[in-house]
């Protein structure tokens, strides 16, 4: 602080595999099996607009909770330890405070006591909750976290609609203007599709709706992805260099799919209904923008076929978990040789203007084989199909800002993709979510000042310290790790940088205003506000390239109900949104808070040592620091976990044990760390209900296991659980073989 001027708090764009959160997005993972959408991390993140599908999913579930924390474990620990305390510690003083009684009541309500806990602990601990909580209309998944986010949204609505709103911060005033522009439905209906039609004409036209410039492939690509931040073919962002974490570098990754995963395109039999609904959606939007039905259907089928070819060369998430293998550093000149269909110096110079780039500029490519094949695909595809695909990327990104006809079309697709039943999401909720995506830190300033107890920061820091100590104690007890690696691991744990509640800059009006300086917001044009944001976020990204990474940048807004670990910073973040009941409350006994937020802390800390985090040293650099003997032992232990979770099924579909490995390691390690500091219960908020369609989407996109198996998998690995519940050998919760890494 003070060493360099304040930088925008929007982190450089990063692939999801380098950004380990506690729970999945309430919506699909960014398209492309591991790539990420540029707008989800730059300027207060437009989580819901790129690709548009992220926005669609958010509408059906919890509007962009940004990862509705499953802290499934977090609170699952609770019920376990309550039982242990009652069963084995009858002499301990019973907690009879109002908070303890209230939490105990919630736990009892959640139980299904007719189920044997040794047969199915998830049903035992959640059966009552599931009976009392049928899936609401319009939601594809529901848990306690949805209601927490709904409460947060209501608070933000009150703050922005307050008639006495009179902030001295221009950024906060922009936030209110943006929100009010979104609420002006009559104005949005009057404009109809015209704003997007005019934008398409400005870019050079669209073959589906009229004439188009047939010689402008590079110009359209630069505008669609550079100016408006769509991600056709690939995504480009600026972020910390994994092998030199004190410097930023241009990074290129795979992207370009609309549907949540390549699986939807390639497994055609299982996903026939989704593919049909998607094509219908494409055609409907094309017609709303001026296309004729049959020509539009023919050309949109060609776009869908092209996306299918992209899906075929897209590398699955499960095969992208070794950061060392997918990291390829090269110059722009070398990138040009690798993928010659794109004029990379021209493209990157445009995307990062006004910076001056040369062919010697270094670039990190994640997936060189993918880019090589994309280049070949571009060269072998008719220019009219490429133009249609590029403009379709822009259409899908911006359509949610248009009138009700576009929203209705989206909802029809959503019903098929996620199994939601029709409902009308209140406009204000949609607009709160949009505002959080775009001006999230300015909105966070209002939220924090209204809700966050500053003492919670110090209390949380003390809790993290205790969790860290417990983890280091368990390190000392590992019999498979050599001393040199053990010492390095301890040093890394000691060096983990924790960020609690909110970044300090949001409470300094000048610094907050500086962050959003240059972003123009009008109360009268929601669509234009969105376009201005895309352009502004591109400039923010470019501005970061010649600066060192800001350690205090956050990838989540303060009101977010989640937490994350970032390897290149060796840092963990716990926003104010999660530092509230049932995870944490000042009037809860210390042990109760450890049973909630404590398990979250243990989970995120363990990410520093999962199959990906362990590749980074204490400074956040990707380099080999393990001795071979310990590395082999680690791989053997993680193989046990991969096999274990890969046996679990949902609707006869297997969990992907490789894809979920990192989160499974963190779940198991987090539970153990919190258990070692004598955590006590949180209420049963890890329980959830979900449509079959949403469950399938989670299985093919989510790096977390389904909630049920985050509970069963973790506890069946716990010898303490097995012992204290007296589960017989061979029972589902005591299979005999326990997978343990940390």
PELINBEL-V693060 format. One record per residue. N is the residue number from 1. RES is the residue in one small letter. SS is DSSP state (a for helix, b for strand, c for the rest). OMEGA is omega in whole degrees, -180 to 180 (none if undefined). Layout:
n=N res=RES ss=SS omega=OMEGA
n=N res=RES ss=SS omega=OMEGA
This chain:
n=1 res=x ss=c omega=-180
n=2 res=x ss=c omega=180
n=3 res=x ss=c omega=177
n=4 res=x ss=c omega=-180
n=5 res=x ss=c omega=-180
n=6 res=x ss=c omega=176
n=7 res=x ss=c omega=175
n=8 res=x ss=c omega=-176
n=9 res=x ss=c omega=180
n=10 res=x ss=b omega=-176
n=11 res=x ss=c omega=172
n=12 res=x ss=c omega=-179
n=13 res=x ss=c omega=180
n=14 res=x ss=c omega=174
n=15 res=x ss=c omega=-179
n=16 res=x ss=a omega=-176
n=17 res=x ss=a omega=177
n=18 res=x ss=a omega=-173
n=19 res=x ss=b omega=-169
n=20 res=x ss=b omega=179
n=21 res=x ss=b omega=-178
n=22 res=x ss=c omega=-175
n=23 res=x ss=c omega=-179
n=24 res=x ss=c omega=170
n=25 res=x ss=c omega=170
n=26 res=x ss=c omega=-173
n=27 res=x ss=c omega=-174
n=28 res=x ss=c omega=171
n=29 res=x ss=c omega=176
n=30 res=x ss=c omega=-175
n=31 res=x ss=c omega=173
n=32 res=x ss=c omega=175
n=33 res=x ss=c omega=174
n=34 res=x ss=c omega=176
n=35 res=x ss=c omega=-178
n=36 res=x ss=c omega=179
n=37 res=x ss=c omega=-175
n=38 res=x ss=a omega=-174
n=39 res=x ss=a omega=-178
n=40 res=x ss=a omega=-177
n=41 res=x ss=c omega=-173
n=42 res=x ss=c omega=-172
n=43 res=x ss=c omega=179
n=44 res=x ss=c omega=-170
n=45 res=x ss=c omega=172
n=46 res=x ss=c omega=-175
n=47 res=x ss=c omega=-168
n=48 res=x ss=c omega=-174
n=49 res=x ss=c omega=179
n=50 res=x ss=c omega=-7
n=51 res=x ss=c omega=-177
n=52 res=x ss=a omega=-177
n=53 res=x ss=a omega=178
n=54 res=x ss=a omega=180
n=55 res=x ss=a omega=-179
n=56 res=x ss=a omega=-177
n=57 res=x ss=a omega=-177
n=58 res=x ss=a omega=-179
n=59 res=x ss=a omega=-174
n=60 res=x ss=a omega=-175
n=61 res=x ss=c omega=-179
n=62 res=x ss=c omega=-166
n=63 res=x ss=c omega=176
n=64 res=x ss=c omega=176
n=65 res=x ss=c omega=-177
n=66 res=x ss=c omega=-180
n=67 res=x ss=c omega=180
n=68 res=x ss=c omega=-174
n=69 res=x ss=c omega=171
n=70 res=x ss=c omega=-179
n=71 res=x ss=c omega=180
n=72 res=x ss=a omega=179
n=73 res=x ss=a omega=-173
n=74 res=x ss=a omega=-168
n=75 res=x ss=a omega=175
n=76 res=x ss=a omega=178
n=77 res=x ss=a omega=-177
n=78 res=x ss=a omega=-174
n=79 res=x ss=a omega=180
n=80 res=x ss=a omega=-173
n=81 res=x ss=a omega=175
n=82 res=x ss=a omega=-179
n=83 res=x ss=a omega=-179
n=84 res=x ss=a omega=-177
n=85 res=x ss=a omega=-178
n=86 res=x ss=a omega=-172
n=87 res=x ss=a omega=-170
n=88 res=x ss=a omega=-180
n=89 res=x ss=c omega=-177
n=90 res=x ss=c omega=-178
n=91 res=x ss=c omega=-179
n=92 res=x ss=c omega=180
n=93 res=x ss=c omega=-179
n=94 res=x ss=c omega=178
n=95 res=x ss=c omega=-178
n=96 res=x ss=c omega=177
n=97 res=x ss=c omega=180
n=98 res=x ss=a omega=-179
n=99 res=x ss=a omega=-179
n=100 res=x ss=a omega=-179
n=101 res=x ss=a omega=-179
n=102 res=x ss=a omega=180
n=103 res=x ss=a omega=179
n=104 res=x ss=a omega=179
n=105 res=x ss=a omega=-180
n=106 res=x ss=a omega=179
n=107 res=x ss=a omega=-179
n=108 res=x ss=a omega=179
n=109 res=x ss=a omega=-177
n=110 res=x ss=a omega=-172
n=111 res=x ss=c omega=166
n=112 res=x ss=c omega=-173
n=113 res=x ss=c omega=176
n=114 res=x ss=c omega=-180
n=115 res=x ss=c omega=176
n=116 res=x ss=c omega=-179
n=117 res=x ss=c omega=179
n=118 res=x ss=c omega=177
n=119 res=x ss=c omega=-178
n=120 res=x ss=c omega=-176
n=121 res=x ss=a omega=178
n=122 res=x ss=a omega=178
n=123 res=x ss=a omega=179
n=124 res=x ss=a omega=-174
n=125 res=x ss=a omega=-175
n=126 res=x ss=a omega=-174
n=127 res=x ss=a omega=179
n=128 res=x ss=a omega=180
n=129 res=x ss=a omega=-178
n=130 res=x ss=a omega=178
n=131 res=x ss=a omega=-176
n=132 res=x ss=a omega=-174
n=133 res=x ss=c omega=174
n=134 res=x ss=c omega=-177
n=135 res=x ss=c omega=180
n=136 res=x ss=c omega=175
n=137 res=x ss=c omega=176
n=138 res=x ss=c omega=-180
n=139 res=x ss=c omega=176
n=140 res=x ss=c omega=175
n=141 res=x ss=b omega=-179
n=142 res=x ss=b omega=175
n=143 res=x ss=b omega=178
n=144 res=x ss=a omega=-177
n=145 res=x ss=a omega=177
n=146 res=x ss=a omega=-180
n=147 res=x ss=a omega=177
n=148 res=x ss=a omega=179
n=149 res=x ss=a omega=177
n=150 res=x ss=a omega=178
n=151 res=x ss=a omega=179
n=152 res=x ss=a omega=179
n=153 res=x ss=a omega=-180
n=154 res=x ss=a omega=177
n=155 res=x ss=a omega=-179
n=156 res=x ss=a omega=176
n=157 res=x ss=a omega=-180
n=158 res=x ss=a omega=-178
n=159 res=x ss=a omega=-175
n=160 res=x ss=a omega=-179
n=161 res=x ss=a omega=-179
n=162 res=x ss=c omega=-178
n=163 res=x ss=c omega=-180
n=164 res=x ss=c omega=179
n=165 res=x ss=c omega=-178
n=166 res=x ss=c omega=-175
n=167 res=x ss=c omega=175
n=168 res=x ss=c omega=179
n=169 res=x ss=c omega=178
n=170 res=x ss=a omega=179
n=171 res=x ss=a omega=178
n=172 res=x ss=a omega=177
n=173 res=x ss=a omega=175
n=174 res=x ss=a omega=-179
n=175 res=x ss=a omega=178
n=176 res=x ss=a omega=179
n=177 res=x ss=a omega=180
n=178 res=x ss=a omega=-180
n=179 res=x ss=a omega=-179
n=180 res=x ss=a omega=178
n=181 res=x ss=a omega=178
n=182 res=x ss=a omega=-179
n=183 res=x ss=a omega=-175
n=184 res=x ss=c omega=-176
n=185 res=x ss=a omega=-180
n=186 res=x ss=a omega=179
n=187 res=x ss=a omega=179
n=188 res=x ss=a omega=179
n=189 res=x ss=a omega=179
n=190 res=x ss=a omega=-178
n=191 res=x ss=a omega=179
n=192 res=x ss=c omega=-178
n=193 res=x ss=c omega=-173
n=194 res=x ss=a omega=-180
n=195 res=x ss=a omega=-179
n=196 res=x ss=a omega=176
n=197 res=x ss=a omega=180
n=198 res=x ss=a omega=179
n=199 res=x ss=a omega=179
n=200 res=x ss=a omega=178
n=201 res=x ss=a omega=-179
n=202 res=x ss=a omega=-178
n=203 res=x ss=a omega=180
n=204 res=x ss=c omega=176
n=205 res=x ss=b omega=-176
n=206 res=x ss=c omega=-177
n=207 res=x ss=c omega=-178
n=208 res=x ss=c omega=-175
n=209 res=x ss=c omega=-179
n=210 res=x ss=c omega=-179
n=211 res=x ss=c omega=-180
n=212 res=x ss=b omega=-179
n=213 res=x ss=c omega=-172
n=214 res=x ss=c omega=-178
n=215 res=x ss=c omega=-170
n=216 res=x ss=c omega=-176
n=217 res=x ss=a omega=-177
n=218 res=x ss=a omega=-179
n=219 res=x ss=a omega=179
n=220 res=x ss=a omega=178
n=221 res=x ss=a omega=-179
n=222 res=x ss=a omega=-177
n=223 res=x ss=a omega=-177
n=224 res=x ss=a omega=-176
n=225 res=x ss=a omega=-179
n=226 res=x ss=a omega=-177
n=227 res=x ss=a omega=-173
n=228 res=x ss=c omega=167
n=229 res=x ss=c omega=170
n=230 res=x ss=c omega=-174
n=231 res=x ss=c omega=175
n=232 res=x ss=c omega=177
n=233 res=x ss=c omega=-174
n=234 res=x ss=b omega=175
n=235 res=x ss=b omega=179
n=236 res=x ss=b omega=180
n=237 res=x ss=b omega=177
n=238 res=x ss=b omega=-180
n=239 res=x ss=b omega=180
n=240 res=x ss=b omega=177
n=241 res=x ss=b omega=-177
n=242 res=x ss=c omega=-178
n=243 res=x ss=c omega=176
n=244 res=x ss=b omega=-165
n=245 res=x ss=b omega=177
n=246 res=x ss=b omega=177
n=247 res=x ss=b omega=177
n=248 res=x ss=b omega=-178
n=249 res=x ss=b omega=174
n=250 res=x ss=b omega=-180
n=251 res=x ss=b omega=-178
n=252 res=x ss=b omega=-178
n=253 res=x ss=b omega=-180
n=254 res=x ss=b omega=179
n=255 res=x ss=c omega=170
n=256 res=x ss=c omega=179
n=257 res=x ss=c omega=179
n=258 res=x ss=c omega=-180
n=259 res=x ss=c omega=-170
n=260 res=x ss=c omega=-176
n=261 res=x ss=c omega=175
n=262 res=x ss=a omega=-178
n=263 res=x ss=a omega=-178
n=264 res=x ss=a omega=-180
n=265 res=x ss=a omega=-169
n=266 res=x ss=a omega=178
n=267 res=x ss=c omega=-168
n=268 res=x ss=c omega=-178
n=269 res=x ss=c omega=-178
n=270 res=x ss=c omega=-174
n=271 res=x ss=c omega=-176
n=272 res=x ss=a omega=-179
n=273 res=x ss=a omega=180
n=274 res=x ss=a omega=-179
n=275 res=x ss=a omega=177
n=276 res=x ss=a omega=180
n=277 res=x ss=a omega=179
n=278 res=x ss=a omega=179
n=279 res=x ss=a omega=178
n=280 res=x ss=a omega=179
n=281 res=x ss=a omega=178
n=282 res=x ss=a omega=-179
n=283 res=x ss=a omega=-178
n=284 res=x ss=a omega=179
n=285 res=x ss=a omega=177
n=286 res=x ss=a omega=180
n=287 res=x ss=a omega=177
n=288 res=x ss=a omega=-179
n=289 res=x ss=c omega=172
n=290 res=x ss=c omega=-179
n=291 res=x ss=c omega=174
n=292 res=x ss=c omega=-168
n=293 res=x ss=a omega=-172
n=294 res=x ss=a omega=176
n=295 res=x ss=a omega=179
n=296 res=x ss=a omega=180
n=297 res=x ss=a omega=-180
n=298 res=x ss=a omega=-177
n=299 res=x ss=a omega=178
n=300 res=x ss=a omega=174
n=301 res=x ss=a omega=177
n=302 res=x ss=a omega=178
n=303 res=x ss=a omega=178
n=304 res=x ss=a omega=177
n=305 res=x ss=a omega=179
n=306 res=x ss=a omega=177
n=307 res=x ss=a omega=178
n=308 res=x ss=a omega=175
n=309 res=x ss=a omega=176
n=310 res=x ss=a omega=180
n=311 res=x ss=a omega=-177
n=312 res=x ss=a omega=180
n=313 res=x ss=a omega=178
n=314 res=x ss=c omega=-177
n=315 res=x ss=c omega=-180
n=316 res=x ss=c omega=179
n=317 res=x ss=a omega=-175
n=318 res=x ss=a omega=-180
n=319 res=x ss=a omega=-178
n=320 res=x ss=c omega=-173
n=321 res=x ss=c omega=177
n=322 res=x ss=c omega=-175
n=323 res=x ss=a omega=-179
n=324 res=x ss=a omega=-177
n=325 res=x ss=a omega=-176
n=326 res=x ss=a omega=178
n=327 res=x ss=b omega=179
n=328 res=x ss=b omega=180
n=329 res=x ss=b omega=-178
n=330 res=x ss=b omega=176
n=331 res=x ss=b omega=175
n=332 res=x ss=a omega=178
n=333 res=x ss=a omega=179
n=334 res=x ss=a omega=176
n=335 res=x ss=a omega=179
n=336 res=x ss=a omega=178
n=337 res=x ss=a omega=-179
n=338 res=x ss=a omega=-175
n=339 res=x ss=c omega=-170
n=340 res=x ss=c omega=-179
n=341 res=x ss=c omega=179
n=342 res=x ss=c omega=171
n=343 res=x ss=c omega=-169
n=344 res=x ss=a omega=179
n=345 res=x ss=a omega=178
n=346 res=x ss=a omega=-177
n=347 res=x ss=a omega=-176
n=348 res=x ss=a omega=177
n=349 res=x ss=a omega=178
n=350 res=x ss=a omega=-177
n=351 res=x ss=a omega=-176
n=352 res=x ss=c omega=177
n=353 res=x ss=c omega=11
n=354 res=x ss=c omega=180
n=355 res=x ss=c omega=175
n=356 res=x ss=c omega=-179
n=357 res=x ss=c omega=175
n=358 res=x ss=c omega=-180
n=359 res=x ss=c omega=180
n=360 res=x ss=c omega=-179
n=361 res=x ss=c omega=-180
n=362 res=x ss=b omega=179
n=363 res=x ss=b omega=172
n=364 res=x ss=b omega=179
n=365 res=x ss=b omega=175
n=366 res=x ss=b omega=-179
n=367 res=x ss=c omega=-179
n=368 res=x ss=a omega=-180
n=369 res=x ss=a omega=178
n=370 res=x ss=a omega=-178
n=371 res=x ss=a omega=178
n=372 res=x ss=a omega=-180
n=373 res=x ss=a omega=176
n=374 res=x ss=a omega=179
n=375 res=x ss=a omega=179
n=376 res=x ss=a omega=180
n=377 res=x ss=a omega=178
n=378 res=x ss=a omega=-178
n=379 res=x ss=a omega=-177
n=380 res=x ss=c omega=-177
n=381 res=x ss=c omega=179
n=382 res=x ss=c omega=-176
n=383 res=x ss=a omega=179
n=384 res=x ss=a omega=177
n=385 res=x ss=a omega=178
n=386 res=x ss=a omega=179
n=387 res=x ss=a omega=179
n=388 res=x ss=a omega=179
n=389 res=x ss=a omega=-179
n=390 res=x ss=a omega=-179
n=391 res=x ss=a omega=176
n=392 res=x ss=a omega=176
n=393 res=x ss=a omega=177
n=394 res=x ss=a omega=-179
n=395 res=x ss=a omega=-178
n=396 res=x ss=a omega=-179
n=397 res=x ss=a omega=-172
n=398 res=x ss=a omega=-172
n=399 res=x ss=a omega=-177
n=400 res=x ss=a omega=179
n=401 res=x ss=a omega=-177
n=402 res=x ss=c omega=-169
n=403 res=x ss=c omega=-172
n=404 res=x ss=a omega=-180
n=405 res=x ss=a omega=179
n=406 res=x ss=a omega=179
n=407 res=x ss=a omega=179
n=408 res=x ss=a omega=178
n=409 res=x ss=a omega=179
n=410 res=x ss=a omega=-177
n=411 res=x ss=a omega=178
n=412 res=x ss=a omega=177
n=413 res=x ss=a omega=-177
n=414 res=x ss=a omega=180
n=415 res=x ss=a omega=180
n=416 res=x ss=a omega=-174
n=417 res=x ss=a omega=-174
n=418 res=x ss=a omega=177
n=419 res=x ss=c omega=-179
n=420 res=x ss=c omega=172
n=421 res=x ss=c omega=-174
n=422 res=x ss=c omega=173
n=423 res=x ss=c omega=180
n=424 res=x ss=c omega=176
n=425 res=x ss=c omega=178
n=426 res=x ss=c omega=-177
n=427 res=x ss=a omega=-177
n=428 res=x ss=a omega=179
n=429 res=x ss=a omega=176
n=430 res=x ss=a omega=-176
n=431 res=x ss=a omega=174
n=432 res=x ss=a omega=-180
n=433 res=x ss=a omega=177
n=434 res=x ss=a omega=-179
n=435 res=x ss=a omega=177
n=436 res=x ss=a omega=180
n=437 res=x ss=a omega=-169
n=438 res=x ss=a omega=-179
n=439 res=x ss=c omega=-170
n=440 res=x ss=a omega=-178
n=441 res=x ss=a omega=174
n=442 res=x ss=a omega=174
n=443 res=x ss=a omega=177
n=444 res=x ss=a omega=177
n=445 res=x ss=a omega=178
n=446 res=x ss=a omega=-178
n=447 res=x ss=a omega=-178
n=448 res=x ss=a omega=-179
n=449 res=x ss=a omega=-178
n=450 res=x ss=a omega=-169
n=451 res=x ss=a omega=-166
n=452 res=x ss=c omega=176
n=453 res=x ss=c omega=-175
n=454 res=x ss=c omega=179
n=455 res=x ss=a omega=-178
n=456 res=x ss=a omega=178
n=457 res=x ss=a omega=-177
n=458 res=x ss=a omega=-180
n=459 res=x ss=a omega=-180
n=460 res=x ss=a omega=179
n=461 res=x ss=a omega=178
n=462 res=x ss=a omega=179
n=463 res=x ss=a omega=179
n=464 res=x ss=a omega=179
n=465 res=x ss=a omega=180
n=466 res=x ss=a omega=177
n=467 res=x ss=a omega=179
n=468 res=x ss=a omega=179
n=469 res=x ss=a omega=179
n=470 res=x ss=a omega=179
n=471 res=x ss=a omega=-178
n=472 res=x ss=a omega=175
n=473 res=x ss=a omega=179
n=474 res=x ss=a omega=175
n=475 res=x ss=a omega=-178
n=476 res=x ss=a omega=-175
n=477 res=x ss=a omega=-179
n=478 res=x ss=c omega=-179
n=479 res=x ss=c omega=-176
n=480 res=x ss=c omega=-175
n=481 res=x ss=c omega=178
n=482 res=x ss=c omega=-172
n=483 res=x ss=a omega=-178
n=484 res=x ss=a omega=179
n=485 res=x ss=a omega=179
n=486 res=x ss=a omega=-179
n=487 res=x ss=a omega=179
n=488 res=x ss=a omega=178
n=489 res=x ss=a omega=178
n=490 res=x ss=a omega=179
n=491 res=x ss=a omega=178
n=492 res=x ss=a omega=178
n=493 res=x ss=a omega=178
n=494 res=x ss=a omega=-174
n=495 res=x ss=a omega=-178
n=496 res=x ss=c omega=-174
n=497 res=x ss=b omega=-178
n=498 res=x ss=b omega=179
n=499 res=x ss=b omega=-169
n=500 res=x ss=b omega=169
n=501 res=x ss=b omega=-176
n=502 res=x ss=c omega=174
n=503 res=x ss=c omega=-173
n=504 res=x ss=a omega=-174
n=505 res=x ss=a omega=-174
n=506 res=x ss=a omega=179
n=507 res=x ss=a omega=175
n=508 res=x ss=c omega=-174
n=509 res=x ss=a omega=-178
n=510 res=x ss=a omega=-180
n=511 res=x ss=a omega=179
n=512 res=x ss=a omega=179
n=513 res=x ss=a omega=179
n=514 res=x ss=a omega=-179
n=515 res=x ss=a omega=-177
n=516 res=x ss=c omega=179
n=517 res=x ss=c omega=-178
n=518 res=x ss=c omega=176
n=519 res=x ss=c omega=-177
n=520 res=x ss=c omega=-179
n=521 res=x ss=c omega=178
n=522 res=x ss=c omega=179
n=523 res=x ss=c omega=-171
n=524 res=x ss=c omega=-176
n=525 res=x ss=c omega=-179
n=526 res=x ss=a omega=-179
n=527 res=x ss=a omega=-180
n=528 res=x ss=a omega=176
n=529 res=x ss=a omega=178
n=530 res=x ss=a omega=180
n=531 res=x ss=a omega=178
n=532 res=x ss=a omega=180
n=533 res=x ss=a omega=-180
n=534 res=x ss=a omega=-180
n=535 res=x ss=a omega=179
n=536 res=x ss=a omega=-179
n=537 res=x ss=a omega=176
n=538 res=x ss=a omega=179
n=539 res=x ss=a omega=177
n=540 res=x ss=a omega=179
n=541 res=x ss=a omega=-179
n=542 res=x ss=a omega=-177
n=543 res=x ss=a omega=-176
n=544 res=x ss=a omega=-171
n=545 res=x ss=c omega=-177
n=546 res=x ss=c omega=178
n=547 res=x ss=c omega=174
n=548 res=x ss=c omega=177
n=549 res=x ss=c omega=178
n=550 res=x ss=c omega=-176
n=551 res=x ss=c omega=-176
n=552 res=x ss=c omega=173
n=553 res=x ss=c omega=177
n=554 res=x ss=b omega=176
n=555 res=x ss=c omega=179
n=556 res=x ss=c omega=175
n=557 res=x ss=c omega=-175
n=558 res=x ss=c omega=-177
n=559 res=x ss=c omega=-178
n=560 res=x ss=c omega=178
n=561 res=x ss=c omega=-178
n=562 res=x ss=c omega=176
n=563 res=x ss=b omega=179
n=564 res=x ss=b omega=174
n=565 res=x ss=b omega=179
n=566 res=x ss=b omega=-174
n=567 res=x ss=c omega=-176
n=568 res=x ss=c omega=174
n=569 res=x ss=c omega=-169
n=570 res=x ss=c omega=-175
n=571 res=x ss=b omega=176
n=572 res=x ss=b omega=-176
n=573 res=x ss=b omega=177
n=574 res=x ss=b omega=-177
n=575 res=x ss=b omega=179
n=576 res=x ss=a omega=-177
n=577 res=x ss=a omega=180
n=578 res=x ss=a omega=-180
n=579 res=x ss=c omega=178
n=580 res=x ss=c omega=180
n=581 res=x ss=c omega=9
n=582 res=x ss=c omega=-178
n=583 res=x ss=c omega=-174
n=584 res=x ss=c omega=172
n=585 res=x ss=c omega=-178
n=586 res=x ss=c omega=-178
n=587 res=x ss=c omega=175
n=588 res=x ss=c omega=172
n=589 res=x ss=c omega=-177
n=590 res=x ss=a omega=-178
n=591 res=x ss=a omega=179
n=592 res=x ss=a omega=177
n=593 res=x ss=a omega=177
n=594 res=x ss=a omega=177
n=595 res=x ss=a omega=178
n=596 res=x ss=a omega=-177
n=597 res=x ss=a omega=180
n=598 res=x ss=a omega=179
n=599 res=x ss=a omega=175
n=600 res=x ss=a omega=180
n=601 res=x ss=a omega=178
n=602 res=x ss=a omega=178
n=603 res=x ss=a omega=-177
n=604 res=x ss=a omega=178
n=605 res=x ss=a omega=-179
n=606 res=x ss=a omega=176
n=607 res=x ss=a omega=178
n=608 res=x ss=c omega=-176
n=609 res=x ss=c omega=175
n=610 res=x ss=c omega=-173
n=611 res=x ss=c omega=176
n=612 res=x ss=c omega=-179
n=613 res=x ss=a omega=-177
n=614 res=x ss=a omega=179
n=615 res=x ss=a omega=-177
n=616 res=x ss=b omega=-179
n=617 res=x ss=c omega=-175
n=618 res=x ss=c omega=178
n=619 res=x ss=c omega=-179
n=620 res=x ss=c omega=-179
n=621 res=x ss=c omega=177
n=622 res=x ss=b omega=-180
n=623 res=x ss=c omega=179
n=624 res=x ss=c omega=178
n=625 res=x ss=c omega=178
n=626 res=x ss=c omega=169
n=627 res=x ss=c omega=-174
n=628 res=x ss=a omega=-178
n=629 res=x ss=a omega=180
n=630 res=x ss=a omega=180
n=631 res=x ss=a omega=179
n=632 res=x ss=a omega=179
n=633 res=x ss=a omega=178
n=634 res=x ss=a omega=-178
n=635 res=x ss=a omega=177
n=636 res=x ss=a omega=-179
n=637 res=x ss=a omega=178
n=638 res=x ss=a omega=177
n=639 res=x ss=a omega=177
n=640 res=x ss=a omega=-178
n=641 res=x ss=a omega=178
n=642 res=x ss=a omega=180
n=643 res=x ss=a omega=-179
n=644 res=x ss=a omega=-176
n=645 res=x ss=a omega=178
n=646 res=x ss=a omega=177
n=647 res=x ss=c omega=-178
n=648 res=x ss=c omega=-179
n=649 res=x ss=b omega=172
n=650 res=x ss=b omega=-177
n=651 res=x ss=c omega=177
n=652 res=x ss=c omega=177
n=653 res=x ss=b omega=-175
n=654 res=x ss=b omega=168
n=655 res=x ss=c omega=177
n=656 res=x ss=c omega=-176
n=657 res=x ss=c omega=178
n=658 res=x ss=c omega=-178
n=659 res=x ss=c omega=-175
n=660 res=x ss=c omega=-172
n=661 res=x ss=a omega=-176
n=662 res=x ss=a omega=-180
n=663 res=x ss=a omega=178
n=664 res=x ss=a omega=175
n=665 res=x ss=a omega=-179
n=666 res=x ss=a omega=178
n=667 res=x ss=a omega=-178
n=668 res=x ss=a omega=-180
n=669 res=x ss=a omega=180
n=670 res=x ss=a omega=178
n=671 res=x ss=a omega=-178
n=672 res=x ss=a omega=-179
n=673 res=x ss=a omega=-180
n=674 res=x ss=a omega=178
n=675 res=x ss=a omega=-178
n=676 res=x ss=c omega=174
n=677 res=x ss=c omega=173
n=678 res=x ss=c omega=177
n=679 res=x ss=c omega=175
n=680 res=x ss=c omega=-163
n=681 res=x ss=c omega=160
n=682 res=x ss=c omega=179
n=683 res=x ss=c omega=-173
n=684 res=x ss=c omega=-176
n=685 res=x ss=c omega=176
n=686 res=x ss=c omega=-180
n=687 res=x ss=c omega=-179
n=688 res=x ss=b omega=172
n=689 res=x ss=b omega=-171
n=690 res=x ss=b omega=176
n=691 res=x ss=c omega=177
n=692 res=x ss=a omega=-180
n=693 res=x ss=a omega=178
n=694 res=x ss=a omega=177
n=695 res=x ss=a omega=178
n=696 res=x ss=a omega=179
n=697 res=x ss=a omega=178
n=698 res=x ss=a omega=-179
n=699 res=x ss=a omega=-176
n=700 res=x ss=a omega=-178
n=701 res=x ss=a omega=-167
n=702 res=x ss=c omega=175
n=703 res=x ss=c omega=176
n=704 res=x ss=c omega=173
n=705 res=x ss=c omega=175
n=706 res=x ss=c omega=-175
n=707 res=x ss=a omega=-178
n=708 res=x ss=a omega=-175
n=709 res=x ss=a omega=170
n=710 res=x ss=a omega=177
n=711 res=x ss=a omega=-175
n=712 res=x ss=a omega=-178
n=713 res=x ss=a omega=-177
n=714 res=x ss=a omega=-177
n=715 res=x ss=a omega=178
n=716 res=x ss=a omega=174
n=717 res=x ss=c omega=-175
n=718 res=x ss=c omega=179
n=719 res=x ss=a omega=178
n=720 res=x ss=a omega=179
n=721 res=x ss=a omega=-179
n=722 res=x ss=a omega=-178
n=723 res=x ss=a omega=-173
n=724 res=x ss=a omega=177
n=725 res=x ss=a omega=177
n=726 res=x ss=c omega=-178
n=727 res=x ss=c omega=-177
n=728 res=x ss=c omega=178
n=729 res=x ss=c omega=-179
n=730 res=x ss=c omega=176
n=731 res=x ss=b omega=-178
n=732 res=x ss=c omega=-179
n=733 res=x ss=c omega=174
n=734 res=x ss=b omega=-176
n=735 res=x ss=c omega=180
n=736 res=x ss=c omega=178
n=737 res=x ss=c omega=-179
n=738 res=x ss=c omega=178
n=739 res=x ss=c omega=-177
n=740 res=x ss=c omega=177
n=741 res=x ss=c omega=-180
n=742 res=x ss=c omega=none
